[in-house]
Amino acid sequence: MMRVPPRWVRRVVFAPVVVALGLVLLVLIPLGWVAFFALLALIPGHMRIPRVLWLVFVYLVWDAALLLALFGLWIGSGFGWKLRSPAFVRAHYRLGGLALRALFWIFGSVLRLDIVTTGSDDPDRDVAHAAFVELFDQSRPIVVASRHGGPGDSFIVVHTMLNGVGRMPRIVLKDTLQWDPAIDVLLNRIPTRFIVPSGFGTSRAASGRAAEQQIAALAAGLGPEAALVIFPEGGQASPRRRRSRIARLRAAGRRDMARRAEALRHVMPPQPGGVHAALTGAPDADMVLIAHTGLERLATMRDLWRELPMGKRITLRAWLIPRETIPADPEAQAEWLFAWFERIDRWIDEHGDHADRGAPDEHVAG
């Protein structure tokens, strides 16, 4: 993993290159080809190469357009003078919501994806969707802890917060997302903490302590319109990461928990420090746990290529946990969180095949 370059390199080199590339593509790609690629949403069959080329084109143009819009907000804020004011932070959230809505509309149609939200096990889809929205009513701050598995799932969760339930997310993410110029600029203008993985000159313990301090600071002052979004697994679930996490549990003397972790099929053992820091920083916040299914088989580039077009239903299931039911003691809270991820693992196991079949008539977030 390469370390993220300094901010000045990302702003002075990366961002202008992406804008220039996006503009060049718009000029060089004939409108007839654009129309053909746009019809991919209606054309049957795999047609993998045209779909991939179209999505790359769309993403580069999307990134360039978002950078130009962000540059416009910077000028409108007095060349950065009021960029951190509440009005301009809200403007950035609105821009981010609009950008994600457009991106998911295009990608969803070409890849044939449905994003379904459910807050209960009621078989009536309208009732289950309404229950999901109700969990996020804006009468209290919330910490949202989501599983982390499959390509783009963090985008899906943030898109759902912005466009599905109207929350302004404060986000905890790995710093590698700053390689994308538009995401880099946008997220650095709203409350976000980019966590630097251990190995870049710091031990795992020191890196963990620094991350927890950042998360607690991000959670401080969390209001009823906000939601702190965190991924307790700390990275995309994979066999290699799962084995490493289990080995660390054994090395720490947590043999019983290591045995339970070996039984997990879809998720990794959660790292409780970040969740504890978030709940400590936001002492009045309730918690929402999110599981999702539909992306389990997409762990490698070969998997992605094989599945194109995906034709999947991605189902997000949410549970609300009132603050008074969450243990305050760190050890008890770690056990509580682990038990919840065991429950999430069982839910994924029970609903994965059903989610993969897909259905065009379900609720789509946003």
C-alpha positions in Angstrom: 0.0 0.0 0.0 1.4 3.4 -1.0 1.3 6.3 1.3 -1.0 9.1 0.3 0.9 12.1 -1.2 1.0 15.5 0.5 -2.1 17.7 0.1 -0.3 20.2 -2.1 0.5 17.4 -4.6 -3.1 16.2 -4.6 -4.4 19.7 -5.2 -1.8 21.1 -7.6 -1.2 17.9 -9.6 -3.9 15.3 -9.2 -7.0 17.5 -9.3 -6.0 19.5 -12.5 -5.1 16.3 -14.3 -8.5 14.7 -13.6 -10.3 17.9 -14.6 -8.3 18.1 -17.9 -8.8 14.4 -18.6 -12.6 14.7 -18.0 -12.9 17.7 -20.4 -10.8 15.9 -23.0 -13.0 12.8 -22.8 -16.1 15.0 -23.3 -14.6 16.5 -26.4 -13.1 13.4 -28.0 -15.9 10.9 -27.3 -18.5 11.4 -30.1 -22.0 11.8 -29.0 -23.1 8.8 -30.9 -20.8 6.6 -28.8 -22.1 8.2 -25.6 -25.6 7.4 -26.7 -24.6 3.8 -27.5 -23.0 3.3 -24.1 -26.0 4.9 -22.4 -28.2 2.3 -23.9 -26.2 -0.4 -22.1 -28.8 -0.2 -19.3 -31.3 -1.6 -21.8 -29.2 -4.0 -23.8 -29.4 -7.7 -22.7 -26.3 -9.8 -22.3 -23.0 -9.2 -20.6 -21.0 -6.9 -23.0 -18.4 -6.6 -20.3 -15.8 -4.5 -22.1 -18.3 -1.8 -23.3 -19.8 -1.6 -19.8 -16.4 -1.2 -18.1 -15.3 1.5 -20.6 -18.6 3.4 -20.1 -18.3 3.3 -16.3 -14.7 4.5 -16.4 -15.7 7.3 -18.7 -18.6 8.2 -16.5 -16.5 8.2 -13.3 -13.8 10.3 -14.8 -16.3 12.9 -16.0 -18.2 12.7 -12.7 -14.9 13.3 -10.8 -14.0 16.3 -13.0 -17.5 17.8 -12.7 -17.5 17.5 -9.0 -14.1 19.1 -8.7 -15.3 22.1 -10.8 -18.4 22.4 -8.6 -16.2 22.3 -5.5 -13.9 25.0 -7.0 -17.0 27.1 -7.5 -18.0 26.7 -3.8 -14.5 27.7 -2.9 -14.8 30.9 -4.9 -18.3 31.5 -3.5 -17.0 31.2 0.0 -14.7 34.1 -0.5 -11.8 32.1 -1.8 -12.0 29.8 1.2 -12.8 32.5 3.8 -16.1 31.0 4.9 -15.6 27.5 3.7 -15.9 26.0 7.2 -19.1 28.0 8.1 -22.3 26.0 8.7 -23.9 27.3 5.5 -21.1 26.1 3.3 -20.7 22.8 5.1 -24.4 22.2 4.4 -23.8 23.3 0.8 -21.1 20.6 0.5 -23.4 18.0 1.9 -26.1 18.9 -0.6 -23.5 18.8 -3.4 -22.2 15.4 -2.2 -25.8 14.1 -2.0 -26.5 15.2 -5.6 -23.3 13.8 -6.9 -23.9 10.4 -5.3 -27.5 10.4 -6.5 -26.3 10.9 -10.1 -23.5 8.3 -9.8 -25.7 5.6 -8.4 -28.4 6.3 -11.0 -25.9 5.7 -13.8 -24.0 2.9 -12.2 -27.2 1.2 -11.0 -28.8 1.2 -14.4 -25.7 -0.1 -16.2 -24.8 -2.7 -13.6 -28.5 -3.5 -12.9 -28.4 -2.8 -9.2 -31.2 -2.3 -6.7 -30.5 -0.9 -3.3 -33.1 -2.0 -0.8 -33.4 -0.6 2.7 -35.2 -2.5 5.5 -35.6 -1.8 9.2 -37.6 -4.9 10.1 -38.2 -8.5 9.1 -41.8 -7.6 8.1 -42.5 -9.3 4.7 -44.3 -6.2 3.5 -41.6 -4.2 1.7 -43.2 -0.9 2.2 -43.5 -1.5 6.0 -39.9 -2.6 6.2 -38.6 0.4 4.2 -40.7 2.8 6.4 -39.2 1.1 9.5 -35.7 1.8 8.1 -36.4 5.5 7.7 -38.0 5.7 11.1 -34.8 4.5 12.7 -33.1 7.7 11.6 -35.6 10.3 12.7 -33.8 13.5 13.6 -34.7 13.7 17.2 -31.3 12.3 18.5 -27.7 11.9 17.4 -26.7 8.5 16.2 -23.5 6.5 15.6 -23.9 4.2 12.6 -21.7 1.1 12.6 -21.7 -0.8 9.3 -20.2 -4.0 8.1 -17.5 -3.5 5.5 -17.7 -6.0 2.6 -17.8 -5.7 -1.1 -16.8 -3.0 -3.6 -18.2 0.5 -2.9 -20.1 -0.4 0.2 -18.9 2.7 2.0 -20.3 4.8 -0.9 -23.6 3.0 -0.5 -23.9 3.6 3.2 -23.0 7.4 2.8 -25.4 7.7 -0.2 -28.2 6.2 2.0 -27.4 8.6 4.9 -27.5 11.6 2.6 -30.3 10.7 0.1 -32.3 8.0 1.9 -32.7 9.3 5.4 -31.5 12.9 5.3 -28.6 12.7 7.7 -25.4 14.6 7.5 -22.7 11.9 8.0 -19.4 12.4 9.8 -17.3 9.7 8.3 -14.4 7.6 9.5 -12.4 6.2 6.5 -9.0 5.0 5.6 -6.8 7.7 4.2 -6.3 5.9 0.9 -9.6 7.3 -0.4 -7.7 10.6 -0.7 -6.1 9.3 -3.9 -9.4 10.2 -5.6 -9.2 14.0 -6.1 -12.9 14.9 -5.9 -13.6 12.6 -2.9 -10.4 14.0 -1.3 -11.5 17.7 -1.6 -15.1 17.1 -0.7 -14.5 15.0 2.4 -11.8 17.3 3.7 -14.4 20.1 3.7 -17.0 18.2 5.8 -16.4 16.5 9.2 -14.3 13.4 8.3 -11.4 11.6 9.8 -9.0 9.7 7.6 -7.3 6.9 9.5 -3.7 6.1 8.5 -3.1 2.4 8.6 -0.4 1.0 10.9 2.9 0.4 9.2 3.7 3.9 8.1 6.2 4.6 10.8 3.9 3.7 13.7 3.2 0.6 15.7 -0.3 -1.0 15.6 -0.9 0.1 19.2 0.1 3.7 18.6 -1.9 3.8 15.3 -4.9 2.5 17.2 -4.7 5.0 20.0 -4.3 7.9 17.4 -7.3 6.6 15.5 -9.5 6.4 18.6 -8.5 10.0 19.6 -9.5 11.2 16.1 -12.8 9.3 16.2 -13.7 10.7 19.7 -12.9 14.3 18.5 -15.1 13.7 15.4 -18.0 12.5 17.5 -17.9 15.5 19.9 -20.9 17.8 19.5 -22.8 15.3 17.3 -26.2 16.9 16.7 -29.6 15.3 15.9 -29.2 15.9 12.2 -25.8 14.2 12.0 -24.7 10.6 12.0 -21.2 9.4 12.7 -20.4 6.5 10.3 -17.8 4.0 11.2 -16.8 0.5 9.9 -15.7 -1.5 13.0 -14.0 -4.2 11.0 -11.4 -1.6 10.0 -11.2 -2.8 6.3 -13.0 -4.8 3.7 -13.7 -8.3 4.9 -11.3 -10.9 3.3 -10.0 -14.3 4.2 -6.5 -12.9 4.7 -7.6 -10.1 7.0 -9.9 -12.5 8.9 -7.0 -14.9 9.6 -4.8 -12.0 10.7 -7.5 -10.7 13.1 -8.1 -14.2 14.6 -4.3 -14.6 15.1 -4.2 -11.3 16.9 -7.0 -12.4 19.2 -5.1 -15.5 20.1 -1.9 -13.5 20.7 -3.8 -11.3 23.0 -5.0 -14.3 25.0 -8.6 -14.0 23.8 -8.8 -17.7 22.8 -12.6 -18.0 23.3 -13.2 -15.0 21.1 -10.8 -16.4 18.5 -12.8 -19.6 18.4 -16.0 -17.7 17.9 -14.3 -15.6 15.2 -13.4 -18.7 13.3 -17.1 -19.5 13.0 -17.8 -16.1 11.3 -18.4 -16.7 7.5 -19.1 -13.2 6.1 -17.8 -10.6 8.6 -14.5 -10.1 10.5 -14.2 -9.7 14.3 -15.0 -6.0 15.0 -12.3 -3.8 16.5 -14.1 -2.3 19.5 -11.8 0.7 20.2 -13.3 2.9 17.5 -16.9 2.2 18.5 -16.0 2.9 22.1 -14.3 6.2 21.2 -17.3 7.2 19.1 -19.8 6.5 21.9 -17.5 8.2 24.4 -17.3 11.3 22.2 -21.0 11.4 21.7 -22.5 10.4 25.1 -26.1 11.1 24.1 -26.0 9.2 20.9 -28.0 6.0 20.1 -26.5 3.5 17.8 -27.6 2.0 14.5 -26.0 -1.2 13.2 -26.1 -1.9 9.5 -25.7 -5.2 7.7 -25.9 -5.5 3.9 -25.9 -8.4 1.5 -25.6 -8.7 -2.2 -21.8 -8.0 -2.6 -20.4 -11.1 -0.9 -19.0 -12.8 -4.0 -17.1 -9.7 -5.2 -13.8 -9.9 -3.4 -11.4 -9.7 -6.4 -11.2 -8.0 -9.8 -11.8 -11.4 -11.3 -15.0 -11.7 -9.3 -16.2 -8.3 -10.6 -15.4 -9.2 -14.2 -17.3 -12.5 -13.8 -20.4 -10.9 -12.4 -20.8 -8.1 -14.9 -23.5 -6.9 -15.3 -24.2 -7.7 -11.7 -28.0 -7.8 -11.7 -28.0 -7.7 -7.9 -30.2 -6.5 -5.1 -28.2 -4.9 -2.4 -30.2 -5.1 0.9 -29.3 -2.9 3.8 -30.8 -4.1 7.1 -30.6 -1.7 10.1 -31.2 -2.2 13.8 -31.5 0.7 16.3 -29.9 0.1 19.7 -30.9 2.7 22.4 -28.0 4.1 24.3 -29.2 2.9 27.7 -28.9 -0.8 26.5 -25.2 -0.4 25.4 -22.7 -1.4 28.1 -20.5 1.4 29.2 -17.6 -0.8 30.4 -15.1 -1.2 27.5 -14.7 -5.0 28.0 -18.5 -5.5 28.2 -19.0 -3.2 25.3 -16.4 -5.2 23.2 -18.3 -8.5 24.0 -21.6 -6.8 23.1 -20.3 -5.6 19.8 -18.8 -9.0 18.9 -22.2 -10.6 19.7 -23.9 -8.2 17.4 -21.5 -9.0 14.5 -22.2 -12.7 15.1 -25.9 -11.8 14.6 -25.1 -9.8 11.5 -23.1 -12.7 10.2 -26.1 -15.0 10.7 -28.4 -12.5 9.0 -26.2 -12.3 5.9 -26.1 -16.1 5.9 -29.9 -16.3 5.9 -30.5 -13.5 3.3 -27.6 -13.7 0.9 -29.2 -15.9 -1.7 -32.5 -14.0 -1.5 -30.7 -10.7 -2.0 -28.7 -11.9 -5.0 -31.8 -12.8 -7.0 -32.8 -9.2 -7.2 -36.2 -7.6 -7.8 -36.9 -4.5 -9.8 -39.9 -3.3 -7.8 -38.2 -2.6 -4.4 -37.3 0.7 -2.8 -34.2 2.2 -4.1 -32.4 4.5 -1.6 -32.3 8.0 -3.0 
